[in-house]
Amino acid sequence: MRPGTASRGAGGASSRAAGEERALTSVAAGGRYEEPKDLPRLWHVTLSVSGREAPLKEVRRALEQLAHDHPFLLTSRYANDHAEIRYWEEARDLHDAAAVALRLWGEHRQSAGLPPWEIVGLEVIDRETYHQRIAEGYGPPPATPVGVHPY
């Protein structure tokens, strides 16, 4: 190696000779930074399920188990024949967030002991839309208290 040239160290990082300057990069004047499209984003998900009546204690226990298995659950409301689950999902786009949400109930039916209900509603909105709705006074109130609660 010639004196004054950069070499790659053990970690792959560049090491420069003493006094050697690093080239700077810039954004053209008037240019705007845009977030890359493939980065994960947060999506607010509301999943509604319903079916034949089940004992309230069993529904509550199953939803609590689901929340324990998946701590991302913000809140669940339930009755003996329907429930609503709200949570934040991190996904690349709406399609990915919706796909995960549509699998949630079926994939955890046995492990959490969930009733054999069907999905009857799904809403997936981005974080900005969620906060805009809250600020304008419509849409679901923030999920407080967090947890599993009867209707």
C-alpha positions in Angstrom: 0.0 0.0 0.0 1.2 3.5 -0.8 1.7 6.0 2.0 -1.3 8.3 2.5 -3.9 5.9 1.1 -6.8 4.6 3.1 -7.0 0.9 4.1 -9.7 -1.3 5.3 -9.4 -2.3 9.0 -10.5 -5.5 10.6 -14.1 -4.4 10.9 -14.3 -3.2 7.3 -14.1 0.4 8.4 -11.9 2.8 6.5 -8.8 4.1 8.3 -7.2 7.2 6.9 -3.6 8.3 7.1 -2.9 11.2 9.4 -3.9 14.5 7.8 -6.0 12.8 5.0 -9.4 14.4 4.6 -12.6 12.6 4.0 -14.7 13.5 1.0 -18.1 15.1 1.9 -21.4 14.4 0.1 -24.2 16.9 -0.2 -27.8 17.3 -1.4 -28.2 19.6 -4.4 -29.5 23.0 -3.6 -33.3 22.9 -3.3 -33.3 19.1 -3.0 -35.6 17.4 -0.5 -34.9 14.4 1.6 -37.5 11.6 1.2 -37.8 8.6 3.4 -37.0 5.4 1.5 -40.2 3.6 0.6 -39.2 0.2 1.9 -38.6 1.2 5.6 -41.1 -0.3 8.1 -43.8 2.0 9.3 -46.3 1.9 12.2 -49.9 0.9 11.4 -52.8 1.0 13.8 -54.9 -2.1 13.4 -58.4 -2.8 14.7 -59.5 -6.4 14.2 -63.2 -7.4 14.9 -64.3 -11.0 15.3 -67.6 -12.6 16.2 -69.3 -15.9 16.3 -71.3 -18.2 18.6 -71.6 -17.3 22.2 -68.8 -18.5 24.5 -68.5 -18.1 28.3 -67.2 -14.7 29.2 -64.5 -16.1 31.5 -63.1 -18.2 28.6 -63.1 -15.3 26.2 -61.3 -13.1 28.7 -58.7 -15.7 29.6 -58.1 -16.4 25.8 -57.6 -12.7 25.1 -55.3 -12.3 28.1 -53.3 -15.2 26.8 -53.1 -13.7 23.4 -51.9 -10.4 24.9 -49.3 -12.3 27.0 -48.0 -14.1 23.9 -48.0 -10.9 21.9 -47.3 -7.9 24.0 -47.9 -5.6 21.0 -51.7 -5.8 21.8 -52.8 -2.5 23.1 -56.3 -3.3 24.1 -59.1 -5.8 23.6 -62.8 -5.4 24.2 -65.0 -8.4 24.4 -68.5 -9.8 24.9 -69.7 -13.4 24.8 -70.2 -13.3 21.0 -67.7 -10.7 19.7 -64.4 -9.0 20.4 -62.3 -6.1 19.1 -58.5 -6.1 19.2 -56.4 -3.0 18.7 -52.7 -2.8 18.3 -49.8 -1.3 16.5 -48.1 -3.3 13.8 -44.7 -2.5 12.2 -44.8 -3.3 8.5 -43.4 -2.1 5.2 -46.8 -1.2 3.8 -50.6 -1.5 4.4 -50.7 -4.8 2.5 -48.2 -6.4 4.9 -49.8 -5.1 8.0 -53.3 -6.3 6.8 -51.9 -9.7 6.0 -50.5 -10.1 9.5 -53.7 -9.0 11.0 -55.8 -11.4 9.0 -53.7 -14.3 10.2 -53.6 -13.3 13.8 -56.8 -14.8 15.0 -56.5 -18.1 13.2 -52.8 -18.7 13.9 -53.3 -18.2 17.7 -56.7 -19.8 18.0 -55.3 -23.0 19.5 -52.3 -21.6 21.4 -54.4 -19.0 23.2 -57.6 -20.9 23.3 -59.5 -18.3 21.3 -63.2 -19.0 20.4 -63.7 -20.3 16.8 -65.0 -16.9 15.7 -64.5 -15.4 12.3 -63.0 -12.1 11.4 -65.8 -9.7 10.5 -63.9 -6.4 10.3 -60.5 -5.0 9.8 -59.2 -1.4 9.7 -55.5 -0.6 9.1 -54.5 3.0 9.1 -51.1 4.7 9.2 -49.8 6.5 12.3 -50.4 9.9 10.8 -54.0 9.2 10.0 -54.6 7.7 13.5 -53.2 10.8 15.2 -55.1 13.2 12.8 -58.4 11.4 13.7 -57.7 11.7 17.4 -56.8 15.4 17.1 -60.0 16.1 15.1 -62.1 14.4 17.7 -63.3 11.4 15.7 -62.1 7.9 15.4 -61.4 5.5 18.3 -60.2 7.1 21.5 -56.6 6.3 22.5 -56.3 2.8 23.9 -56.4 3.5 27.6 -56.6 1.7 29.8 -54.4 -0.8 28.0 -55.5 -4.4 28.5 -58.5 -6.8 28.1 -61.9 -5.3 29.1 -65.5 -6.2 28.6 -67.7 -4.0 26.4 
